[in-house]
Amino acid sequence: MELKVYTVPIVLFYIIHAAVVLVLMKLVKKKNQEDLGVWKWVAAMSIILPIISPLLGYIVWRAAKRIQHDTLHSYDTYIDFSFLNYDEVAIEARKGLELTSFSVGLQGGNANLRKHLIVRLMEMEFENRGAYLAKALHSVDTETVHYAATTMNHVKESYERMIDEQEKQLSEDDVHSYLTLCNTYNQCIRSKIMDEAMEKRLYAEFQYVLEEALSLFPNHLVFADYLVFVYQAMGERTAALELAEEMVKKFPTNSEGYIRLLALYFEQHDFRSMKYVYQNLQRNVREADIPASVKPVLDVVRSV
């Protein structure tokens, strides 16, 4: 086979060019680790397409550097931004954080971990576990969905059975029988395990039991506190406000009435009344008697 005149020079050029590129890559690798991936790409393309690829690679590299600089400049502007509503957002973030670990586990690829987490939801008692199970019900894994549905039904039946049994044990002479039942209603509602229709029925039943308990045991603040919560949830704001004000008058050194009033006034955007309630809270209630969970809210009120 006869070689053309220009074939040998071209082959030699490719060999020398490839050798130069490899030598330059070794030097870059030692001195510049930051853009190593970019340089490897440029080197590979340069061996395939000499002259053109180095020029294109250099242009792309410069453009990337410029974009990176602009991005960093924007980031500096972003972190200097004054976040006026930081406290309010921090409160919401804490609420969302409660779901994080379970959410990650339920959406992960480990089937055994998902089962373990769902079983824990059956065994543990805490707020919003219905939200965790709702996430599991939307899983693409059919076994996870089955476990979640079974757990949800089990928890619902467990609450309903407890309520039925505790209602039968109610006694007008025994405040603890009412406290036990009210605590179960509260746990059930706050677990968010029931559907909308069942939750509405639970609120109505809870309201009836609380009103009865409050008439029998008027000096037990917990019944009034629960009842304000139920009135507020059912949209009976006038009744909730009147009862919360009565709590403050009757139990001025307890924080519960003030906290309920703050929540009600916040819903109405009545910030002037919130400030007044906050000042009375600070004046009448010891710092040690204010729950730590509401202190971030109080910090927000203080800044209003």
C-alpha positions in Angstrom: 0.0 0.0 0.0 1.5 3.3 -1.1 1.4 6.2 1.4 0.6 9.7 0.2 3.1 12.5 0.7 1.2 14.3 3.4 0.2 11.1 5.4 3.4 10.8 7.4 3.6 14.4 8.5 0.0 14.3 9.7 0.6 11.1 11.7 3.7 12.6 13.2 1.8 15.8 14.1 -0.9 13.8 15.8 1.7 11.8 17.8 3.6 14.9 18.9 0.4 16.8 19.7 -0.9 14.0 21.8 2.4 13.7 23.7 2.4 17.5 24.3 -1.2 17.3 25.6 -0.4 14.5 28.0 2.7 16.3 29.4 0.6 19.5 29.9 -2.1 17.4 31.7 0.4 16.1 34.1 1.6 19.6 34.9 -2.0 20.8 35.3 -2.9 17.9 37.5 -0.1 18.8 40.0 -0.8 22.5 40.1 -4.5 23.0 39.6 -6.9 20.5 41.2 -9.9 23.0 41.1 -10.6 22.7 37.3 -9.1 19.2 36.8 -12.4 17.8 35.3 -12.6 20.6 32.8 -8.9 20.2 31.8 -9.3 16.4 31.3 -12.3 17.1 29.0 -10.3 19.6 27.0 -7.3 17.3 26.8 -9.4 14.4 25.5 -11.1 16.5 22.9 -7.7 18.0 21.9 -6.3 14.6 21.1 -9.2 13.8 18.8 -9.5 17.3 17.2 -6.2 19.2 17.4 -6.1 23.0 17.1 -9.9 23.4 17.1 -10.6 21.7 20.4 -8.0 23.6 22.5 -9.5 26.9 21.2 -13.1 25.9 21.9 -12.0 24.4 25.3 -10.4 27.7 26.3 -13.5 29.7 25.3 -15.7 27.4 27.3 -13.4 27.5 30.3 -13.4 31.3 30.3 -17.1 31.4 30.0 -17.5 29.0 32.9 -15.2 31.1 35.0 -17.3 34.2 34.3 -20.5 32.5 35.2 -19.0 31.2 38.4 -17.9 34.7 39.3 -21.4 36.1 38.6 -22.9 33.3 40.7 -20.6 34.0 43.6 -21.5 37.7 43.4 -25.2 36.9 43.5 -24.6 34.6 46.5 -22.8 37.4 48.4 -25.8 39.6 47.7 -28.1 36.9 48.9 -26.4 36.2 52.2 -26.3 39.9 52.9 -30.1 40.1 52.5 -32.0 41.3 55.6 -34.5 38.6 56.5 -37.3 40.6 58.2 -39.5 37.5 59.0 -36.7 35.3 60.2 -38.4 34.3 63.5 -41.7 33.4 61.9 -39.9 31.3 59.2 -37.8 29.7 61.9 -40.9 28.5 63.7 -42.3 27.0 60.5 -38.9 25.4 59.8 -38.9 23.7 63.2 -42.3 22.2 62.4 -41.1 20.9 59.0 -38.0 19.5 60.6 -40.1 17.1 62.6 -40.9 15.2 59.5 -37.4 15.2 58.0 -35.9 12.0 59.2 -39.0 9.8 58.7 -39.6 11.4 55.3 -36.1 10.6 54.1 -36.4 7.0 55.4 -39.8 6.4 53.8 -38.7 7.8 50.5 -35.4 5.9 50.4 -34.5 2.7 48.7 -34.2 0.5 51.8 -37.4 -1.6 52.0 -36.5 -3.0 55.5 -35.9 0.5 56.8 -39.3 1.7 55.5 -41.1 -1.3 57.2 -39.2 -0.5 60.4 -40.2 3.1 60.4 -43.9 2.3 59.7 -43.9 -0.2 62.6 -42.5 2.6 64.8 -45.4 4.8 63.7 -47.7 2.1 65.0 -46.0 1.8 68.4 -45.0 5.4 69.1 -47.4 8.2 70.3 -46.7 11.6 68.9 -48.2 14.4 66.9 -48.6 14.3 63.1 -47.9 10.6 62.7 -50.7 10.6 60.2 -48.6 12.9 58.0 -45.8 10.3 58.0 -48.2 7.5 57.0 -49.8 9.7 54.3 -46.3 10.0 52.8 -45.9 6.2 52.9 -49.3 5.7 51.2 -48.0 7.6 48.2 -44.9 5.4 47.9 -44.2 3.7 44.6 -43.5 0.5 46.5 -46.7 -1.6 47.0 -45.4 -3.3 50.1 -44.7 0.0 51.8 -48.2 1.2 50.8 -49.7 -2.0 52.3 -47.8 -1.6 55.6 -48.8 2.1 55.8 -52.5 1.3 55.2 -52.5 -1.5 57.7 -50.8 0.7 60.3 -53.2 3.6 59.7 -56.2 1.3 60.2 -54.7 -0.2 63.3 -54.0 3.2 64.9 -57.6 4.4 64.0 -59.2 1.3 65.6 -56.9 1.6 68.6 -58.0 5.2 69.3 -61.7 4.4 68.7 -61.5 1.5 71.1 -59.7 3.6 73.8 -62.3 6.3 73.5 -65.2 3.8 73.8 -63.7 2.2 76.9 -62.8 5.5 78.6 -66.3 6.9 78.0 -67.8 3.9 79.8 -65.5 4.7 82.8 -66.5 8.3 83.1 -67.7 9.4 86.6 -68.9 12.7 87.7 -67.0 12.3 91.0 -63.7 11.4 89.3 -61.8 14.2 87.5 -59.1 11.7 86.3 -61.7 9.8 84.3 -62.4 13.0 82.3 -58.8 13.9 82.1 -57.9 10.5 80.7 -60.6 10.7 78.0 -59.8 14.3 77.1 -56.1 13.4 76.7 -57.0 10.5 74.4 -59.2 12.8 72.2 -56.4 15.4 72.1 -53.8 12.8 71.1 -56.1 11.3 68.4 -56.9 14.7 66.9 -53.3 15.9 66.9 -52.0 12.7 65.4 -53.8 13.7 62.2 -54.6 10.0 61.6 -58.3 10.5 60.9 -59.9 11.6 57.6 -61.7 14.9 57.4 -65.2 13.5 58.2 -64.0 11.5 61.2 -62.0 14.4 62.5 -65.0 16.7 62.4 -67.0 14.1 64.4 -64.2 13.8 66.9 -64.1 17.5 67.5 -67.9 17.6 68.1 -67.6 14.7 70.6 -64.5 16.3 72.3 -66.4 19.6 72.7 -69.4 17.8 74.4 -67.1 16.0 76.8 -65.1 19.2 77.6 -68.1 21.3 78.2 -69.4 18.7 80.6 -66.1 18.3 82.4 -65.7 22.1 82.7 -69.1 22.4 84.3 -68.2 19.6 86.8 -64.6 20.7 87.5 -64.4 24.5 86.8 -61.1 24.8 88.7 -59.2 22.5 86.4 -57.6 24.7 83.8 -56.8 21.9 81.4 -60.4 21.5 80.4 -60.8 25.2 79.5 -57.5 25.1 77.6 -58.6 22.1 75.5 -62.0 23.7 74.9 -60.5 26.9 73.5 -58.4 24.8 71.2 -61.6 22.9 70.0 -63.6 26.1 69.6 -60.8 27.7 67.5 -60.5 24.6 65.3 -64.3 24.5 64.7 -64.4 28.2 63.8 -66.2 29.3 66.9 -63.8 32.3 67.5 -66.1 34.3 69.7 -66.6 31.4 72.1 -62.9 30.7 72.0 -62.0 34.3 72.7 -64.5 34.7 75.6 -63.2 31.5 77.3 -59.6 32.4 76.8 -60.2 35.8 78.5 -62.0 34.0 81.3 -59.0 31.8 81.7 -56.7 34.8 82.1 -59.0 36.4 84.7 -59.4 33.2 86.7 -55.8 31.9 86.4 -53.7 35.1 85.9 -50.4 33.4 86.9 -50.8 30.6 84.4 -49.5 31.0 80.8 -52.2 28.9 79.0 -54.9 31.6 78.8 -52.4 34.2 77.5 -51.0 31.8 74.9 -54.5 31.0 73.6 -55.4 34.7 73.4 -52.2 35.4 71.4 -53.1 32.7 68.9 -56.6 34.0 68.5 -55.6 37.6 68.1 -52.9 36.5 65.6 -55.6 34.9 63.5 -57.5 38.2 63.5 -54.3 40.2 62.7 -55.0 42.2 65.9 -51.4 43.0 66.7 -52.2 45.7 69.2 -54.2 43.3 71.3 -51.3 40.8 71.0 -48.9 43.3 72.4 -51.2 44.0 75.3 -51.6 40.3 76.1 -47.9 39.8 75.8 -47.2 42.6 78.3 -49.6 41.1 80.8 -48.0 37.7 80.3 -44.6 39.1 81.1 -46.0 40.9 84.1 -48.0 38.1 85.7 -46.3 34.8 84.7 -42.9 33.6 85.8 -40.4 32.9 83.0 -40.0 29.4 84.3 -43.7 28.7 83.9 -43.8 29.7 80.2 -43.4 26.6 77.9 -40.2 26.5 75.9 -42.1 25.5 72.8 -43.9 28.9 72.7 -41.0 31.2 73.4 -40.0 31.6 69.7 -43.6 32.8 69.1 -43.2 35.3 72.0 -40.0 36.5 70.5 -42.0 37.3 67.3 -44.7 39.1 69.3 -42.1 41.1 71.2 -40.8 42.5 67.8 -44.3 43.5 66.6 
